[in-house]
Amino acid sequence: MAKLPSDLKYAKSHEWVRVSGNVATIGITDHAQHELTDVVFVELPDVGKKIKAGDACAVVESVKTASDIYSPVSGEIIEVNKAVAQDPALVNSEPYTNGWFYKIKLTDPAELNVLMGPDQYQAQIGSA
């Protein structure tokens, strides 16, 4: 059973959110990267793009499948992780640190209240 960082919020679609002020950093969970297996390509959103919670805004491709990444929160993309575009394996090796996807300036911080804490997310994914 993977240890889930307690400072993160989690979406049902397996993205995580780390909030600092009005900026949220978004990535995918260890469970998600494990299900995908080896990540070989990451398509990131454009800086300046405005997105709504639930919008597909990035794509991750693995040796097994391609999956949309959905934004758990609404706002404007202010930064993307170029390192993960150049080295997609970071998503597998460091999903909660250097494997993040993008940063977004929050337009509705109340959306964070809908997301799960680590215990709720762990219950969703079970002990797999």
N, CA, C and O atoms as CSV, one atom per row, in Angstrom:
chain,resi,resn,atom,element,x,y,z
A,1,MET,N,N,0.844,-1.192,0.000
A,1,MET,CA,C,0.000,0.000,0.000
A,1,MET,C,C,0.882,1.245,0.000
A,1,MET,O,O,1.742,1.415,0.865
A,2,ALA,N,N,0.657,2.098,-0.969
A,2,ALA,CA,C,1.461,3.312,-1.097
A,2,ALA,C,C,1.077,4.321,-0.020
A,2,ALA,O,O,-0.089,4.436,0.357
A,3,LYS,N,N,2.064,5.036,0.459
A,3,LYS,CA,C,1.817,6.102,1.429
A,3,LYS,C,C,1.414,7.344,0.647
A,3,LYS,O,O,2.142,7.788,-0.241
A,4,LEU,N,N,0.277,7.893,0.970
A,4,LEU,CA,C,-0.214,9.083,0.281
A,4,LEU,C,C,0.216,10.332,1.047
A,4,LEU,O,O,0.013,10.416,2.258
A,5,PRO,N,N,0.806,11.299,0.351
A,5,PRO,CA,C,1.167,12.539,1.038
A,5,PRO,C,C,-0.070,13.196,1.659
A,5,PRO,O,O,-1.100,13.356,1.004
A,6,SER,N,N,0.053,13.568,2.924
A,6,SER,CA,C,-1.100,14.100,3.659
A,6,SER,C,C,-1.399,15.552,3.324
A,6,SER,O,O,-2.474,16.052,3.655
A,7,ASP,N,N,-0.450,16.249,2.661
A,7,ASP,CA,C,-0.669,17.665,2.346
A,7,ASP,C,C,-1.373,17.865,1.009
A,7,ASP,O,O,-1.546,19.000,0.565
A,8,LEU,N,N,-1.779,16.776,0.365
A,8,LEU,CA,C,-2.399,16.873,-0.956
A,8,LEU,C,C,-3.900,16.629,-0.877
A,8,LEU,O,O,-4.404,16.024,0.069
A,9,LYS,N,N,-4.602,17.119,-1.901
A,9,LYS,CA,C,-6.012,16.799,-2.129
A,9,LYS,C,C,-6.043,15.880,-3.352
A,9,LYS,O,O,-5.162,15.954,-4.209
A,10,TYR,N,N,-7.040,15.028,-3.430
A,10,TYR,CA,C,-7.101,14.023,-4.492
A,10,TYR,C,C,-8.440,14.067,-5.214
A,10,TYR,O,O,-9.488,14.262,-4.599
A,11,ALA,N,N,-8.386,13.882,-6.540
A,11,ALA,CA,C,-9.593,13.828,-7.359
A,11,ALA,C,C,-9.956,12.368,-7.617
A,11,ALA,O,O,-9.093,11.490,-7.599
A,12,LYS,N,N,-11.247,12.120,-7.857
A,12,LYS,CA,C,-11.698,10.756,-8.175
A,12,LYS,C,C,-10.992,10.209,-9.413
A,12,LYS,O,O,-10.823,8.998,-9.556
A,13,SER,N,N,-10.578,11.122,-10.316
A,13,SER,CA,C,-9.924,10.719,-11.561
A,13,SER,C,C,-8.410,10.552,-11.390
A,13,SER,O,O,-7.683,10.471,-12.379
A,14,HIS,N,N,-7.931,10.499,-10.137
A,14,HIS,CA,C,-6.545,10.157,-9.776
A,14,HIS,C,C,-5.518,11.264,-9.986
A,14,HIS,O,O,-4.328,10.982,-10.128
A,15,GLU,N,N,-5.962,12.517,-10.009
A,15,GLU,CA,C,-5.009,13.618,-9.984
A,15,GLU,C,C,-4.840,14.079,-8.540
A,15,GLU,O,O,-5.742,13.918,-7.719
A,16,TRP,N,N,-3.686,14.651,-8.239
A,16,TRP,CA,C,-3.472,15.257,-6.920
A,16,TRP,C,C,-3.272,16.762,-7.080
A,16,TRP,O,O,-2.901,17.251,-8.147
A,17,VAL,N,N,-3.528,17.475,-5.993
A,17,VAL,CA,C,-3.426,18.941,-5.970
A,17,VAL,C,C,-2.635,19.347,-4.728
A,17,VAL,O,O,-2.960,18.932,-3.615
A,18,ARG,N,N,-1.608,20.151,-4.922
A,18,ARG,CA,C,-0.864,20.743,-3.810
A,18,ARG,C,C,-1.075,22.248,-3.899
A,18,ARG,O,O,-0.725,22.865,-4.905
A,19,VAL,N,N,-1.643,22.842,-2.855
A,19,VAL,CA,C,-2.005,24.256,-2.887
A,19,VAL,C,C,-0.999,25.089,-2.091
A,19,VAL,O,O,-0.611,24.739,-0.977
A,20,SER,N,N,-0.596,26.196,-2.701
A,20,SER,CA,C,0.254,27.174,-2.019
A,20,SER,C,C,-0.303,28.554,-2.364
A,20,SER,O,O,-0.120,29.049,-3.476
A,21,GLY,N,N,-0.983,29.166,-1.397
A,21,GLY,CA,C,-1.642,30.443,-1.678
A,21,GLY,C,C,-2.763,30.229,-2.669
A,21,GLY,O,O,-3.657,29.418,-2.428
A,22,ASN,N,N,-2.729,30.957,-3.800
A,22,ASN,CA,C,-3.779,30.795,-4.818
A,22,ASN,C,C,-3.270,30.014,-6.029
A,22,ASN,O,O,-3.850,30.084,-7.113
A,23,VAL,N,N,-2.185,29.272,-5.834
A,23,VAL,CA,C,-1.621,28.459,-6.914
A,23,VAL,C,C,-1.698,26.988,-6.527
A,23,VAL,O,O,-1.341,26.600,-5.415
A,24,ALA,N,N,-2.172,26.179,-7.469
A,24,ALA,CA,C,-2.249,24.731,-7.251
A,24,ALA,C,C,-1.324,24.028,-8.234
A,24,ALA,O,O,-1.318,24.337,-9.426
A,25,THR,N,N,-0.551,23.089,-7.731
A,25,THR,CA,C,0.276,22.232,-8.573
A,25,THR,C,C,-0.490,20.928,-8.748
A,25,THR,O,O,-1.040,20.384,-7.790
A,26,ILE,N,N,-0.519,20.429,-9.997
A,26,ILE,CA,C,-1.306,19.242,-10.335
A,26,ILE,C,C,-0.400,18.144,-10.884
A,26,ILE,O,O,0.499,18.405,-11.683
A,27,GLY,N,N,-0.649,16.921,-10.445
A,27,GLY,CA,C,0.034,15.756,-10.991
A,27,GLY,C,C,-0.903,14.561,-10.906
A,27,GLY,O,O,-2.073,14.705,-10.552
A,28,ILE,N,N,-0.384,13.377,-11.234
A,28,ILE,CA,C,-1.203,12.173,-11.078
A,28,ILE,C,C,-0.640,11.341,-9.931
A,28,ILE,O,O,0.548,11.408,-9.615
A,29,THR,N,N,-1.512,10.566,-9.325
A,29,THR,CA,C,-1.140,9.811,-8.135
A,29,THR,C,C,-0.237,8.621,-8.467
A,29,THR,O,O,-0.140,8.182,-9.613
A,30,ASP,N,N,0.409,8.127,-7.433
A,30,ASP,CA,C,1.238,6.942,-7.567
A,30,ASP,C,C,0.393,5.770,-8.070
A,30,ASP,O,O,0.845,4.973,-8.892
A,31,HIS,N,N,-0.835,5.679,-7.567
A,31,HIS,CA,C,-1.752,4.620,-8.021
A,31,HIS,C,C,-1.978,4.741,-9.536
A,31,HIS,O,O,-1.936,3.741,-10.252
A,32,ALA,N,N,-2.217,5.961,-10.019
A,32,ALA,CA,C,-2.478,6.173,-11.451
A,32,ALA,C,C,-1.258,5.806,-12.296
A,32,ALA,O,O,-1.388,5.119,-13.309
A,33,GLN,N,N,-0.075,6.261,-11.882
A,33,GLN,CA,C,1.104,5.941,-12.680
A,33,GLN,C,C,1.376,4.439,-12.664
A,33,GLN,O,O,1.857,3.881,-13.650
A,34,HIS,N,N,1.068,3.787,-11.541
A,34,HIS,CA,C,1.265,2.340,-11.449
A,34,HIS,C,C,0.325,1.609,-12.408
A,34,HIS,O,O,0.718,0.634,-13.048
A,35,GLU,N,N,-0.913,2.084,-12.503
A,35,GLU,CA,C,-1.889,1.488,-13.421
A,35,GLU,C,C,-1.480,1.704,-14.878
A,35,GLU,O,O,-1.684,0.832,-15.723
A,36,LEU,N,N,-0.903,2.866,-15.165
A,36,LEU,CA,C,-0.487,3.182,-16.538
A,36,LEU,C,C,0.734,2.382,-16.965
A,36,LEU,O,O,0.913,2.124,-18.155
A,37,THR,N,N,1.554,1.994,-16.046
A,37,THR,CA,C,2.883,1.405,-16.254
A,37,THR,C,C,3.831,2.478,-16.793
A,37,THR,O,O,3.702,3.646,-16.429
A,38,ASP,N,N,4.770,2.108,-17.644
A,38,ASP,CA,C,5.839,3.032,-18.041
A,38,ASP,C,C,5.323,4.180,-18.900
A,38,ASP,O,O,4.849,3.973,-20.017
A,39,VAL,N,N,5.421,5.393,-18.361
A,39,VAL,CA,C,4.986,6.588,-19.089
A,39,VAL,C,C,6.062,6.956,-20.111
A,39,VAL,O,O,7.238,7.085,-19.771
A,40,VAL,N,N,5.642,7.123,-21.371
A,40,VAL,CA,C,6.596,7.412,-22.448
A,40,VAL,C,C,6.410,8.792,-23.066
A,40,VAL,O,O,7.291,9.267,-23.783
A,41,PHE,N,N,5.272,9.447,-22.799
A,41,PHE,CA,C,5.015,10.765,-23.390
A,41,PHE,C,C,4.015,11.517,-22.529
A,41,PHE,O,O,3.048,10.942,-22.029
A,42,VAL,N,N,4.261,12.815,-22.362
A,42,VAL,CA,C,3.322,13.670,-21.644
A,42,VAL,C,C,3.064,14.910,-22.497
A,42,VAL,O,O,3.998,15.603,-22.901
A,43,GLU,N,N,1.804,15.176,-22.761
A,43,GLU,CA,C,1.405,16.402,-23.473
A,43,GLU,C,C,0.811,17.344,-22.438
A,43,GLU,O,O,-0.192,17.030,-21.796
A,44,LEU,N,N,1.443,18.503,-22.286
A,44,LEU,CA,C,1.032,19.463,-21.263
A,44,LEU,C,C,0.186,20.567,-21.862
A,44,LEU,O,O,0.268,20.829,-23.062
A,45,PRO,N,N,-0.633,21.222,-21.037
A,45,PRO,CA,C,-1.452,22.335,-21.546
A,45,PRO,C,C,-0.583,23.565,-21.814
A,45,PRO,O,O,0.555,23.648,-21.351
A,46,ASP,N,N,-1.131,24.511,-22.564
A,46,ASP,CA,C,-0.411,25.747,-22.863
A,46,ASP,C,C,-0.514,26.717,-21.695
A,46,ASP,O,O,-1.578,26.868,-21.093
A,47,VAL,N,N,0.602,27.375,-21.379
A,47,VAL,CA,C,0.587,28.424,-20.363
A,47,VAL,C,C,-0.364,29.528,-20.839
A,47,VAL,O,O,-0.350,29.910,-22.009
A,48,GLY,N,N,-1.179,30.025,-19.927
A,48,GLY,CA,C,-2.156,31.059,-20.268
A,48,GLY,C,C,-3.537,30.506,-20.561
A,48,GLY,O,O,-4.510,31.259,-20.605
A,49,LYS,N,N,-3.634,29.191,-20.762
A,49,LYS,CA,C,-4.935,28.574,-21.045
A,49,LYS,C,C,-5.800,28.604,-19.793
A,49,LYS,O,O,-5.332,28.316,-18.691
A,50,LYS,N,N,-7.066,28.957,-19.977
A,50,LYS,CA,C,-8.027,28.941,-18.868
A,50,LYS,C,C,-8.820,27.645,-18.946
A,50,LYS,O,O,-9.338,27.283,-20.003
A,51,ILE,N,N,-8.908,26.952,-17.820
A,51,ILE,CA,C,-9.601,25.678,-17.788
A,51,ILE,C,C,-10.567,25.631,-16.612
A,51,ILE,O,O,-10.420,26.352,-15.625
A,52,LYS,N,N,-11.545,24.770,-16.751
A,52,LYS,CA,C,-12.533,24.572,-15.698
A,52,LYS,C,C,-12.294,23.204,-15.059
A,52,LYS,O,O,-11.772,22.290,-15.697
A,53,ALA,N,N,-12.678,23.084,-13.811
A,53,ALA,CA,C,-12.560,21.796,-13.125
A,53,ALA,C,C,-13.277,20.728,-13.947
A,53,ALA,O,O,-14.405,20.926,-14.396
A,54,GLY,N,N,-12.611,19.607,-14.133
A,54,GLY,CA,C,-13.190,18.517,-14.912
A,54,GLY,C,C,-12.788,18.514,-16.368
A,54,GLY,O,O,-13.021,17.530,-17.069
A,55,ASP,N,N,-12.174,19.621,-16.851
A,55,ASP,CA,C,-11.723,19.667,-18.247
A,55,ASP,C,C,-10.510,18.770,-18.438
A,55,ASP,O,O,-9.629,18.710,-17.580
A,56,ALA,N,N,-10.472,18.074,-19.569
A,56,ALA,CA,C,-9.263,17.355,-19.953
A,56,ALA,C,C,-8.249,18.415,-20.397
A,56,ALA,O,O,-8.550,19.241,-21.259
A,57,CYS,N,N,-7.065,18.390,-19.816
A,57,CYS,CA,C,-6.117,19.470,-20.116
A,57,CYS,C,C,-4.713,18.970,-20.407
A,57,CYS,O,O,-3.845,19.760,-20.777
A,58,ALA,N,N,-4.473,17.685,-20.249
A,58,ALA,CA,C,-3.167,17.112,-20.555
A,58,ALA,C,C,-3.400,15.658,-20.966
A,58,ALA,O,O,-4.468,15.090,-20.738
A,59,VAL,N,N,-2.380,15.081,-21.572
A,59,VAL,CA,C,-2.460,13.680,-21.985
A,59,VAL,C,C,-1.189,12.988,-21.530
A,59,VAL,O,O,-0.093,13.534,-21.661
A,60,VAL,N,N,-1.337,11.806,-21.004
A,60,VAL,CA,C,-0.182,10.991,-20.650
A,60,VAL,C,C,-0.294,9.680,-21.427
A,60,VAL,O,O,-1.343,9.036,-21.448
A,61,GLU,N,N,0.817,9.305,-22.064
A,61,GLU,CA,C,0.840,8.050,-22.810
A,61,GLU,C,C,1.834,7.123,-22.155
A,61,GLU,O,O,2.935,7.521,-21.774
A,62,SER,N,N,1.416,5.866,-22.033
A,62,SER,CA,C,2.298,4.837,-21.493
A,62,SER,C,C,2.455,3.753,-22.550
A,62,SER,O,O,1.854,3.821,-23.622
A,63,VAL,N,N,3.266,2.759,-22.233
A,63,VAL,CA,C,3.414,1.645,-23.163
A,63,VAL,C,C,2.098,0.897,-23.319
A,63,VAL,O,O,1.914,0.144,-24.275
A,64,LYS,N,N,1.172,1.110,-22.364
A,64,LYS,CA,C,-0.094,0.380,-22.353
A,64,LYS,C,C,-1.249,1.167,-22.969
A,64,LYS,O,O,-2.092,0.589,-23.656
A,65,THR,N,N,-1.297,2.490,-22.730
A,65,THR,CA,C,-2.477,3.253,-23.099
A,65,THR,C,C,-2.186,4.751,-23.114
A,65,THR,O,O,-1.131,5.195,-22.661
A,66,ALA,N,N,-3.121,5.511,-23.634
A,66,ALA,CA,C,-3.076,6.976,-23.522
A,66,ALA,C,C,-4.267,7.394,-22.670
A,66,ALA,O,O,-5.368,6.867,-22.826
A,67,SER,N,N,-4.041,8.337,-21.774
A,67,SER,CA,C,-5.099,8.775,-20.866
A,67,SER,C,C,-5.137,10.290,-20.786
A,67,SER,O,O,-4.102,10.957,-20.760
A,68,ASP,N,N,-6.351,10.816,-20.747
A,68,ASP,CA,C,-6.513,12.247,-20.492
A,68,ASP,C,C,-6.263,12.512,-19.019
A,68,ASP,O,O,-6.565,11.685,-18.158
A,69,ILE,N,N,-5.703,13.685,-18.750
A,69,ILE,CA,C,-5.545,14.166,-17.383
A,69,ILE,C,C,-6.547,15.296,-17.218
A,69,ILE,O,O,-6.571,16.237,-18.011
A,70,TYR,N,N,-7.374,15.199,-16.184
A,70,TYR,CA,C,-8.438,16.178,-15.961
A,70,TYR,C,C,-8.019,17.148,-14.867
A,70,TYR,O,O,-7.401,16.762,-13.874
A,71,SER,N,N,-8.363,18.401,-15.064
A,71,SER,CA,C,-8.026,19.382,-14.047
A,71,SER,C,C,-9.002,19.263,-12.881
A,71,SER,O,O,-10.215,19.328,-13.081
A,72,PRO,N,N,-8.482,19.089,-11.658
A,72,PRO,CA,C,-9.373,19.005,-10.500
A,72,PRO,C,C,-9.919,20.368,-10.073
A,72,PRO,O,O,-10.867,20.441,-9.290
A,73,VAL,N,N,-9.325,21.442,-10.586
A,73,VAL,CA,C,-9.715,22.802,-10.204
A,73,VAL,C,C,-9.747,23.708,-11.432
A,73,VAL,O,O,-9.167,23.393,-12.471
A,74,SER,N,N,-10.437,24.840,-11.290
A,74,SER,CA,C,-10.528,25.826,-12.373
A,74,SER,C,C,-9.476,26.909,-12.189
A,74,SER,O,O,-9.067,27.221,-11.071
A,75,GLY,N,N,-9.046,27.477,-13.322
A,75,GLY,CA,C,-8.105,28.582,-13.252
A,75,GLY,C,C,-7.332,28.750,-14.541
A,75,GLY,O,O,-7.743,28.282,-15.603
A,76,GLU,N,N,-6.199,29.431,-14.425
A,76,GLU,CA,C,-5.342,29.706,-15.581
A,76,GLU,C,C,-4.008,29.006,-15.395
A,76,GLU,O,O,-3.389,29.099,-14.335
A,77,ILE,N,N,-3.572,28.307,-16.426
A,77,ILE,CA,C,-2.275,27.626,-16.392
A,77,ILE,C,C,-1.179,28.698,-16.343
A,77,ILE,O,O,-1.096,29.555,-17.223
A,78,ILE,N,N,-0.340,28.634,-15.302
A,78,ILE,CA,C,0.725,29.634,-15.186
A,78,ILE,C,C,2.114,29.040,-15.378
A,78,ILE,O,O,3.082,29.775,-15.572
A,79,GLU,N,N,2.220,27.712,-15.327
A,79,GLU,CA,C,3.517,27.066,-15.518
A,79,GLU,C,C,3.284,25.608,-15.865
A,79,GLU,O,O,2.345,24.980,-15.375
A,80,VAL,N,N,4.166,25.068,-16.729
A,80,VAL,CA,C,4.140,23.632,-17.009
A,80,VAL,C,C,5.511,23.057,-16.670
A,80,VAL,O,O,6.515,23.770,-16.668
A,81,ASN,N,N,5.536,21.784,-16.391
A,81,ASN,CA,C,6.772,21.114,-16.002
A,81,ASN,C,C,7.477,20.597,-17.257
A,81,ASN,O,O,7.194,19.502,-17.743
A,82,LYS,N,N,8.400,21.413,-17.767
A,82,LYS,CA,C,9.131,21.023,-18.982
A,82,LYS,C,C,9.972,19.774,-18.752
A,82,LYS,O,O,10.204,19.002,-19.682
A,83,ALA,N,N,10.430,19.570,-17.520
A,83,ALA,CA,C,11.246,18.389,-17.219
A,83,ALA,C,C,10.477,17.103,-17.477
A,83,ALA,O,O,11.044,16.123,-17.960
A,84,VAL,N,N,9.182,17.104,-17.154
A,84,VAL,CA,C,8.380,15.893,-17.338
A,84,VAL,C,C,8.080,15.658,-18.824
A,84,VAL,O,O,7.900,14.515,-19.245
A,85,ALA,N,N,8.027,16.724,-19.610
A,85,ALA,CA,C,7.848,16.573,-21.056
A,85,ALA,C,C,9.109,15.960,-21.678
A,85,ALA,O,O,9.029,15.155,-22.607
A,86,GLN,N,N,10.264,16.352,-21.154
A,86,GLN,CA,C,11.531,15.824,-21.686
A,86,GLN,C,C,11.853,14.434,-21.136
A,86,GLN,O,O,12.477,13.621,-21.817
A,87,ASP,N,N,11.426,14.167,-19.904
A,87,ASP,CA,C,11.708,12.897,-19.250
A,87,ASP,C,C,10.423,12.358,-18.611
A,87,ASP,O,O,10.248,12.452,-17.396
A,88,PRO,N,N,9.524,11.793,-19.429
A,88,PRO,CA,C,8.223,11.335,-18.917
A,88,PRO,C,C,8.328,10.303,-17.798
A,88,PRO,O,O,7.381,10.139,-17.029
A,89,ALA,N,N,9.452,9.609,-17.689
A,89,ALA,CA,C,9.619,8.601,-16.639
A,89,ALA,C,C,9.548,9.208,-15.238
A,89,ALA,O,O,9.343,8.481,-14.266
A,90,LEU,N,N,9.714,10.536,-15.118
A,90,LEU,CA,C,9.570,11.195,-13.816
A,90,LEU,C,C,8.175,10.962,-13.235
A,90,LEU,O,O,8.006,10.913,-12.017
A,91,VAL,N,N,7.182,10.818,-14.106
A,91,VAL,CA,C,5.815,10.563,-13.647
A,91,VAL,C,C,5.777,9.237,-12.885
A,91,VAL,O,O,5.052,9.108,-11.898
A,92,ASN,N,N,6.555,8.256,-13.341
A,92,ASN,CA,C,6.605,6.956,-12.672
A,92,ASN,C,C,7.484,6.991,-11.424
A,92,ASN,O,O,7.110,6.458,-10.379
A,93,SER,N,N,8.646,7.616,-11.537
A,93,SER,CA,C,9.610,7.537,-10.440
A,93,SER,C,C,9.346,8.539,-9.320
A,93,SER,O,O,9.664,8.263,-8.163
A,94,GLU,N,N,8.772,9.691,-9.641
A,94,GLU,CA,C,8.575,10.735,-8.632
A,94,GLU,C,C,7.212,11.417,-8.818
A,94,GLU,O,O,7.155,12.625,-9.051
A,95,PRO,N,N,6.111,10.653,-8.717
A,95,PRO,CA,C,4.799,11.229,-9.048
A,95,PRO,C,C,4.390,12.411,-8.174
A,95,PRO,O,O,3.658,13.289,-8.632
A,96,TYR,N,N,4.854,12.446,-6.911
A,96,TYR,CA,C,4.420,13.517,-6.008
A,96,TYR,C,C,5.425,14.669,-5.903
A,96,TYR,O,O,5.162,15.661,-5.224
A,97,THR,N,N,6.563,14.539,-6.567
A,97,THR,CA,C,7.575,15.603,-6.477
A,97,THR,C,C,7.896,16.133,-7.870
A,97,THR,O,O,7.189,17.003,-8.379
A,98,ASN,N,N,8.951,15.620,-8.489
A,98,ASN,CA,C,9.389,16.148,-9.782
A,98,ASN,C,C,8.519,15.723,-10.956
A,98,ASN,O,O,8.718,16.195,-12.075
A,99,GLY,N,N,7.549,14.829,-10.712
A,99,GLY,CA,C,6.690,14.355,-11.790
A,99,GLY,C,C,5.394,15.138,-11.946
A,99,GLY,O,O,4.456,14.650,-12.576
A,100,TRP,N,N,5.321,16.345,-11.386
A,100,TRP,CA,C,4.105,17.158,-11.521
A,100,TRP,C,C,3.909,17.602,-12.971
A,100,TRP,O,O,4.851,17.570,-13.763
A,101,PHE,N,N,2.683,18.016,-13.321
A,101,PHE,CA,C,2.348,18.371,-14.698
A,101,PHE,C,C,2.286,19.875,-14.924
A,101,PHE,O,O,2.966,20.403,-15.804
A,102,TYR,N,N,1.470,20.564,-14.132
A,102,TYR,CA,C,1.300,22.006,-14.359
A,102,TYR,C,C,0.879,22.709,-13.077
A,102,TYR,O,O,0.455,22.086,-12.103
A,103,LYS,N,N,1.011,24.029,-13.117
A,103,LYS,CA,C,0.549,24.870,-12.011
A,103,LYS,C,C,-0.553,25.768,-12.545
A,103,LYS,O,O,-0.501,26.249,-13.677
A,104,ILE,N,N,-1.539,25.978,-11.709
A,104,ILE,CA,C,-2.722,26.731,-12.113
A,104,ILE,C,C,-3.032,27.784,-11.051
A,104,ILE,O,O,-2.971,27.514,-9.852
A,105,LYS,N,N,-3.365,28.984,-11.513
A,105,LYS,CA,C,-3.814,30.038,-10.602
A,105,LYS,C,C,-5.300,29.822,-10.388
A,105,LYS,O,O,-6.090,29.900,-11.329
A,106,LEU,N,N,-5.678,29.549,-9.147
A,106,LEU,CA,C,-7.061,29.192,-8.824
A,106,LEU,C,C,-8.021,30.361,-9.041
A,106,LEU,O,O,-7.735,31.496,-8.662
A,107,THR,N,N,-9.163,30.060,-9.658
A,107,THR,CA,C,-10.219,31.070,-9.773
A,107,THR,C,C,-11.347,30.798,-8.783
A,107,THR,O,O,-12.133,31.697,-8.483
A,108,ASP,N,N,-11.437,29.573,-8.273
A,108,ASP,CA,C,-12.496,29.231,-7.318
A,108,ASP,C,C,-11.934,28.271,-6.265
A,108,ASP,O,O,-12.126,27.059,-6.365
A,109,PRO,N,N,-11.236,28.814,-5.250
A,109,PRO,CA,C,-10.629,27.948,-4.239
A,109,PRO,C,C,-11.628,27.028,-3.539
A,109,PRO,O,O,-11.225,26.003,-2.989
A,110,ALA,N,N,-12.914,27.365,-3.543
A,110,ALA,CA,C,-13.927,26.511,-2.910
A,110,ALA,C,C,-13.991,25.137,-3.577
A,110,ALA,O,O,-14.448,24.176,-2.958
A,111,GLU,N,N,-13.542,25.030,-4.823
A,111,GLU,CA,C,-13.546,23.726,-5.503
A,111,GLU,C,C,-12.678,22.713,-4.764
A,111,GLU,O,O,-12.903,21.507,-4.870
A,112,LEU,N,N,-11.698,23.193,-4.025
A,112,LEU,CA,C,-10.822,22.292,-3.279
A,112,LEU,C,C,-11.605,21.486,-2.247
A,112,LEU,O,O,-11.203,20.381,-1.882
A,113,ASN,N,N,-12.722,22.039,-1.776
A,113,ASN,CA,C,-13.531,21.358,-0.758
A,113,ASN,C,C,-14.188,20.088,-1.276
A,113,ASN,O,O,-14.587,19.229,-0.490
A,114,VAL,N,N,-14.305,19.965,-2.597
A,114,VAL,CA,C,-14.939,18.788,-3.216
A,114,VAL,C,C,-13.951,17.626,-3.310
A,114,VAL,O,O,-14.353,16.467,-3.404
A,115,LEU,N,N,-12.661,17.945,-3.282
A,115,LEU,CA,C,-11.635,16.922,-3.453
A,115,LEU,C,C,-11.467,16.103,-2.175
A,115,LEU,O,O,-11.883,16.522,-1.095
A,116,MET,N,N,-10.856,14.936,-2.314
A,116,MET,CA,C,-10.686,14.017,-1.202
A,116,MET,C,C,-9.372,14.254,-0.474
A,116,MET,O,O,-8.395,14.729,-1.054
A,117,GLY,N,N,-9.371,13.915,0.796
A,117,GLY,CA,C,-8.131,13.832,1.560
A,117,GLY,C,C,-7.504,12.470,1.307
A,117,GLY,O,O,-8.101,11.636,0.627
A,118,PRO,N,N,-6.299,12.228,1.847
A,118,PRO,CA,C,-5.617,10.957,1.585
A,118,PRO,C,C,-6.397,9.730,2.059
A,118,PRO,O,O,-6.383,8.695,1.393
A,119,ASP,N,N,-7.070,9.837,3.193
A,119,ASP,CA,C,-7.824,8.674,3.704
A,119,ASP,C,C,-8.985,8.320,2.792
A,119,ASP,O,O,-9.237,7.146,2.523
A,120,GLN,N,N,-9.689,9.337,2.319
A,120,GLN,CA,C,-10.815,9.090,1.401
A,120,GLN,C,C,-10.321,8.501,0.085
A,120,GLN,O,O,-10.930,7.577,-0.454
A,121,TYR,N,N,-9.198,9.046,-0.438
A,121,TYR,CA,C,-8.661,8.532,-1.694
A,121,TYR,C,C,-8.203,7.090,-1.516
A,121,TYR,O,O,-8.450,6.247,-2.379
A,122,GLN,N,N,-7.546,6.807,-0.416
A,122,GLN,CA,C,-7.092,5.432,-0.143
A,122,GLN,C,C,-8.286,4.490,-0.113
A,122,GLN,O,O,-8.208,3.374,-0.627
A,123,ALA,N,N,-9.388,4.925,0.481
A,123,ALA,CA,C,-10.595,4.096,0.516
A,123,ALA,C,C,-11.127,3.857,-0.889
A,123,ALA,O,O,-11.617,2.769,-1.188
A,124,GLN,N,N,-11.033,4.883,-1.772
A,124,GLN,CA,C,-11.506,4.735,-3.144
A,124,GLN,C,C,-10.689,3.690,-3.907
A,124,GLN,O,O,-11.251,2.854,-4.614
A,125,ILE,N,N,-9.371,3.741,-3.762
A,125,ILE,CA,C,-8.531,2.845,-4.548
A,125,ILE,C,C,-8.330,1.486,-3.873
A,125,ILE,O,O,-7.797,0.553,-4.475
A,126,GLY,N,N,-8.766,1.392,-2.614
A,126,GLY,CA,C,-8.576,0.144,-1.890
A,126,GLY,C,C,-7.115,-0.041,-1.508
A,126,GLY,O,O,-6.339,0.913,-1.541
A,127,SER,N,N,-6.750,-1.214,-1.159
A,127,SER,CA,C,-5.376,-1.430,-0.702
A,127,SER,C,C,-4.497,-1.951,-1.839
A,127,SER,O,O,-3.403,-2.459,-1.594
A,128,ALA,N,N,-4.967,-1.828,-3.067
A,128,ALA,CA,C,-4.205,-2.321,-4.226
A,128,ALA,C,C,-2.947,-1.518,-4.438
A,128,ALA,O,O,-2.188,-1.795,-5.367
